[in-house]
Structure formats: C-alpha cells, structure tokens
Amino acid sequence: MNHSLDILYGGEPLEKADKALIMLHGRGADAESILSLAPHLKLPGFALLAPRASRNSWYPHSFMAPVATNEPWLTSALETVGRTLDIVQAAGIETRNIYFLGFSQGACLTLEFTARHATRYGGIVAFTGGLIGEEIDRSPYRGDFAGTPIFLGSGDPDFHVPVERVTDSAEILREMQADVSLKIYPGRGHTVSEEEIMLVNQLILP
C-alpha cells in the first residue's frame, strides 16, 4: 500500500517559505478541493501541500469502524502524511512552523496523525472530525503538544461524525497539552462555515 507520493502544491515554493500547511481532503473529494480553502485563510509566506488519497479516499470505512477493518489503508494514509511532513522538514522548515488542516475524513486523519506524533506544531485545524476507531485507543498516542493551538469545529448532529467523538477527542488533545478551541454548530450541515474560517484565522494562523 506504500504508493509514491502525489502532492498538489500551492502558496510559496517550499525553498522560499517560512511556514508550511499540510492540507488533507475528505472522502470523495480531492487535493484541489481542500486547496480551494487557501484564499480564505491567512497564509502569508506559507507553502501549501495537499497530498492526494488513492481513489479519493484515505480509508474505506467509517472512522468509527474498528481500526482493523480500515487496514492496511489507514496505515498507508498515515505514512503519506508522515512522508509529506518529511518533505517539509527536509526543506528546513521547523516543526513549530508546520501546520495541519483537514476536512471530514481528512480531519480525522489529521488528528490521528498528530496525536501519534505530538510535538509543538504551528497549529492544527480539524473541520468536522475526531480521533479514529470504534473506541478511542490511546495507546498509539505519543508526545506532548506543548501548547499547540488546535481548532475543532463540527455540526450537531452530523451524519458522519458524532458530536460525542469530537468532544472526546478535544479532551484527549487537551490532556496531551494542546490549546484546544472547540466549536459545535447546532443543525449545521457537513460543511465548512464562514465562522469557522474566521475563527481559524483568529485562533490558529499567525
């Protein structure tokens, strides 16, 4: 499952950028769709990297399914994020200047990867997502976020992402020393709202 990386780039060239944002698209979407959020975000001096999932899906089943049913695709997806991070770090950008953003399935993958590799990142944005698994298994989660700002936003109810999983995920991230901002929107659809964009620009981005 270890495919060659397919990354859509935007923003500043990596060799000139001060910061980088890794953007993870949702199921059935593509790198172009997640990159289309960039003009609405405050990203001066950022390189943007949006890896593509095979067949537009990071893993086949719900993020709430038993982890084993999403293997080996989940491990492959996590490796893709890790290899994208390696590219950014190889360009000389420090971890505290590296940011992550994902929507839906991409938000779940964003949270799962960063919880397994917690350190002081620039910031993390999860638009409608939570930590992965039928139950949250904390044993793979390592490290300390050291005050990394994290934004989680979601609708309630959301057909794909139960609000309880979002709030439980926020609590675990706080216990891992993240500075978590959680916003639940009653009755909102499975989308990214203008208010969420505004809050991310205020709370997460420089």
Protein Blocks (a to p, Z undefined) as FASTA:
>chain_A
ZZcdddddehjdfklpmbdcdddddehiafklmmmmmmmpccehiacdddddehhiabfb
dfkbcfklmpcklmmmmmmmmmmmmmmmmnopafklcccddehjlmmmmmmmmmmmgccd
fbdcdehiadedjbacfklpgcjeehpacddddddddfklcfklmmmmmmmmmmnopacd
ddddehiacdddfklmmmmmmmmmZZ
